[in-house]
């Protein structure tokens, strides 16, 4: 089966991430799923941002009226100084505009700085429905609950709001074009009891879930994968975990789990040395070779910042 093309924060290689413009471009490029990271506002509205911190992805620093909102919080055990989405109501957040998070690597995206507001999850679901009808194919949504333990500590737990939004758009069902993902375990187990949509356990190359329990390395073992299969339909490993000669893909499939790897990008900065071309970090390397490696490894889905490259790669490869 052809792996799914999952648009990581939209077509974030071409537009500022987590904007409706980025998601729409991704769908038009052929992405199967749109991936929003979800955080909460102070009034409990789920919005799409990479992290609860918004200093690097919005123009909040240019708003003197919000200067005093910059603060220090503990996030996953580390002290972080920034502006936090959960200190802003949705109305206040709407006065901000998105900016490119990686301007040094994606200077072309900076021409769109200041144009797009922060979208709500509901708006993304509406866009998904509109584009599915317009393009004549079902486009899925693949939300990630960002730092759920942090949000729970702020009395802004996101699980109920997420399920309510899916239900309001007719997507709270097992066969809906939806996956829900998280790096934490506890909220996935809670979601497993609250919704029939398939869940994905994200796995990083080091560390472990912020809510405790086994490390990510332990979760990648056959025993760990069997435990994940109790509540999730698949895993989302950082790509180095699934790269040959790793047996992770085969082990996960043996446990009945899907494998969706993250994140494939075109720039040299994100490619292994054999696939880099030229000398600059922002230049494109041999991204097609990276796609080929993971397709041949048997993965079921590919998170990508460049959906058009993924679609092209899959069209060129024997599947």
C-alpha positions, 0 to 999 in steps of 0.5 A, spaced: 500 500 500 502 506 498 504 510 504 500 516 506 503 523 505 502 527 512 503 534 511 507 536 517 504 543 520 501 544 513 506 545 507 511 548 512 516 548 507 513 553 503 508 557 508 509 559 515 507 553 519 500 552 522 496 557 518 490 556 513 494 558 507 499 552 509 494 547 510 490 549 503 497 549 499 498 542 502 492 539 500 492 542 493 499 539 493 496 532 494 497 531 501 493 525 504 492 528 511 493 535 514 497 535 521 496 541 526 499 541 533 494 543 538 495 548 544 489 551 548 488 559 549 486 561 556 479 561 554 479 553 552 479 554 545 484 549 541 489 553 536 494 550 531 501 552 534 508 548 534 508 549 542 504 553 547 510 558 546 508 563 541 514 568 541 518 564 535 511 563 530 507 570 531 509 577 531 507 578 539 514 581 540 512 587 536 506 588 540 507 592 546 501 591 549 503 584 551 510 585 553 508 584 560 505 577 558 512 574 557 514 569 563 517 563 565 514 557 565 516 549 567 515 545 560 516 538 561 521 539 566 525 545 563 524 552 565 522 556 558 521 564 558 516 566 552 509 568 551 504 562 552 498 561 548 494 559 554 495 566 557 491 569 551 484 569 550 482 567 543 480 574 541 487 577 544 491 571 540 487 573 533 490 580 534 497 577 532 499 574 525 504 568 524 511 569 522 516 563 519 519 559 525 526 558 521 527 564 517 534 562 516 533 556 512 526 558 509 527 565 507 522 565 502 517 563 507 518 570 510 515 574 505 508 571 508 510 574 515 504 578 518 499 575 513 495 570 516 492 569 523 493 563 528 487 558 526 483 554 531 482 547 530 475 548 528 477 552 522 482 547 520 476 542 520 472 546 516 477 547 511 478 540 511 471 539 509 471 544 504 477 542 500 475 534 500 469 537 497 472 541 492 478 536 490 474 530 490 477 526 495 477 525 502 483 529 506 484 527 513 486 531 519 492 528 524 492 533 530 497 532 535 496 534 543 502 538 544 504 538 552 498 535 555 501 534 562 502 542 561 495 544 559 492 539 564 497 543 570 494 549 567 486 547 568 486 547 560 486 539 559 485 538 551 482 531 550 475 533 551 475 539 547 479 535 541 473 530 542 468 535 542 471 538 535 471 532 532 464 530 534 461 536 531 464 535 525 462 528 524 469 525 525 468 522 532 468 515 529 473 509 527 472 510 520 473 517 520 479 520 516 483 522 523 489 520 527 490 523 533 497 523 536 501 525 542 508 524 545 505 522 552 502 516 554 496 518 559 492 522 554 492 517 549 490 512 554 484 517 556 483 518 549 482 511 547 477 510 552 473 517 550 473 516 542 474 510 537 478 514 532 485 511 531 491 513 536 498 514 534 504 514 539 509 518 538 516 516 539 523 520 539 530 518 539 531 520 546 528 521 553 521 519 554 514 521 555 513 527 559 508 524 563 513 518 566 513 511 564 518 507 560 523 511 556 522 511 548 527 506 547 523 501 551 517 503 548 521 501 541 522 494 544 517 488 542 514 488 549 514 496 549 510 495 542 505 490 545 503 495 550 502 501 545 498 496 541 493 496 547 491 503 546 494 505 539 493 503 532 500 505 530 507 509 532 510 515 530 517 514 530 523 520 529 525 517 522 532 515 525 529 510 529 526 506 523 532 507 518 535 501 516 538 496 519 533 498 524 528 492 525 522 497 528 518 497 522 518 490 522 517 489 529 511 494 529 508 491 524 508 484 528 505 487 533 499 490 529 501 497 529 502 502 523 508 506 522 508 513 520 515 516 520 517 524 522 519 528 519 522 528 512 524 535 509 528 537 503 533 542 506 540 539 507 540 541 514 535 535 515 538 530 511 543 525 513 550 526 510 550 522 504 544 525 501 546 533 502 548 537 496 552 543 496 554 547 502 549 551 504 544 548 510 538 551 506 539 548 499 535 542 497 539 535 498 537 528 495 530 528 498 528 523 493 533 518 496 531 519 503 523 517 501 526 511 497 529 509 504 523 509 508 518 506 502 523 500 502 523 499 509 515 499 509 513 505 513 505 506 512 506 514 512 511 519 511 510 526 515 513 531 510 514 539 510 514 538 502 508 534 500 509 535 493 516 532 494 513 526 497 507 525 492 513 526 486 517 521 490 511 516 491 509 516 484 517 515 482 517 509 486 515 501 485 510 500 491 
